[in-house]
Amino acid sequence: MSIEKVRENVYAITDGSTRGNVTAYVLPTQIVFVDSGMHIPMIKKFREHIEQETSKKASILFITHEHGDHVFGNQIFEDCEIITSDHTNEAMIHSKENNWTPENLEEWKKNAEDPSSLDGLKIVMANKTFADEYEIIDGDVKVIIKRTGGHTEGSSYVYCPNYKVMFAGDNLFNHSFPWGGTPTSDPVKWIKAIEEYLSLDVEHYIPGHGAISDKEPLEEFLAYLEKVTDLMKNLISEGKSEEEILEEADKVDYYPPRREGWKALTLKKWYDVVLN
Ligand SMILES: [Zn+2]
């Protein structure tokens, strides 16, 4: 695990050791963490390290969205406000009841790259929610959280205009094909979200997976998303079959996915949204 100092007052882990990337914004009187990854001992160390280095305490954990690789470290922040969008909260409740069963969690633990990463896992839910936007003001520093949808309906970004840093969550997979196969994935909302990210005064974008970047990977991803959805729209209006359209969409050049099978499922989901 390597802790990167993104700039003064912002830290992150993006080397994949915590699965989903995690970030800490150090504000004048408190530390705001974003996402909790999927490696409990490392997240504990991350929190302790930042608290020691800054002599400040964690007060808030923001959850960008409901996927396990972004929330399975929540227990390290049980004493904090754990804040997420209503949509993400509902999706977490659904997952807790249906997917995060003791049997499934045992299976995940067995298959984890580091089998000790989920030792003692306890599912900890958000204790505060917001509909579309939330703001923290601490002295002269502001942190803006906004739900856009895209990767999932609840997907939200965390932006600090003072530090010019945005944590984009899984709406941004830096230089790899994104996972967009979840039931609420929406390429149209995703395009709007990326356009919004690009319009903000940001020097460092922290993706949900992959390395920290400037605007370049966002511009590239936006161009790809627009190309694929335009192609789908055109072929639908020409009366082409789903099979033909997915075959053509698959040919549009982009980076490979991090996991096999992601691309076909994502393109199918996007096709369903574009069709309706
Ligand atoms: Zn995700």
Residues whose N, C-alpha, C, O or C-beta is under 5 A from the ligand:
A	BS01	ZN	H67 D170
